[in-house]
Amino acid sequence: MSRKIKFAVVGCGHIGNRHATMIRENEECELIALCDTRPKEETGNETSIIPYFHDIEMMLNEVQNIEVVCICTPNGLHAKQAILCLSNRKHVVIEKPMGLTKVECENIIFKALNVSRQVFCVMQNRYSPPVKWLKEIISKGILGDILTVEINCYWNRDDRYYYKDGKHHKWHGIKELDGGTLFTQFSHFIDILYWTFGDVENIHTRLRDFLHTHSTDFEDSGIVSFDLVSGGIGSLVFSTAVWDRNMESSITVIGSQGTLKIGGQYMDKVVYCNVKDYEMPQLDAVNPPNDYGQYKGSAANHHYVIQNVVDVLKDRKETTTNALEGMKVVDIIERIYAAI
């Protein structure tokens, strides 16, 4: 049997428990520690025999053979905890966003280089078949010159997300821990923009908080325009003020030789494709979105993330989303907020 990669998960909320499940289900992985500030029974892990800690430093000190730490805590804690794990010579998997500032991300990269450890950033929408197809045809120049890129993200995040049993969530909507709508809800789609089309410049931003003044420290809606460094213009329109349920996450691309649109609630369907001398291929089935009960998130592709960690550490593949790309997403978000 091949050697198992030993994992720990820090943060046992919805996403942390998903990481733990994916690690358990991978034959090349072993989950050897869990960490959360809450009592074990509040995390859904009360029957687990995996060693459980309330302090990340204690976990790192007591469980010496951890190779990879998955950081699934509130956004504002990612950078500090990543640097702590790297300082203990562990590889890290960081849920989006990598940090809340470009400087935080640079500090993570600097530490990783100093200790020769890997940083994996979770951007699981890259594994979605329509997105992989988009990346391929743009990379091959099939659309010709890119003229316009339009991203629309219309989701619902109401009091069901920000409150439970009449109490405000411990970190959702809190600026220092959440960061803002683009960090928590829509960083996946900024990643797709950067991964597919490269960097942006000449950013202009308009933000409004229409329905969340009582529940968040930041906007719920925005309109962003920009130029693509590689040529062409683009826009991002986003909102979490959509009533009742998520409506759409979409990207429309107009090129000199064709037009396409990927849509659906989670950018999971090819809605339109009309390209010169091109026949649309049959794509693989799309995984369902992560279901959190009252609301839903992006595609349930975390098993691909964990497998990529294994493949990289066993010298079989390259990192799907490296630390530099994770930093660039944060950099673009910072510049969007600075361009108000």
Secondary structure, DSSP 8 states (H G I E B T S, - for coil): ----EEEEEE--SHHHHHHHHHHHH-TTEEEEEEE-SS-GGGTT-TT--S-EES-HHHHHHH-TT--EEEE-S-GGGHHHHHHHHHHTT-EEEE-S-S-SSHHHHHHHHHHHHHHT--EEE--GGGGSHHHHHHHHHHHTTTT-SEEEEEEEEE-B--HHHHEETTEE-SSTT-HHHH--HHHHTSHHHHHHHHHHH--EEEEEEEEE-SS-TTT-SS-SEEEEEEEETTSSEEEEEEESB-SSS--EEEEEEEETTEEEEEETTTT-EEEEEEETT-----------EEE-SS-EEEE--HHHHHHHHHHHHTTSS--SS-HHHHHHHHHHHHHHHHT-
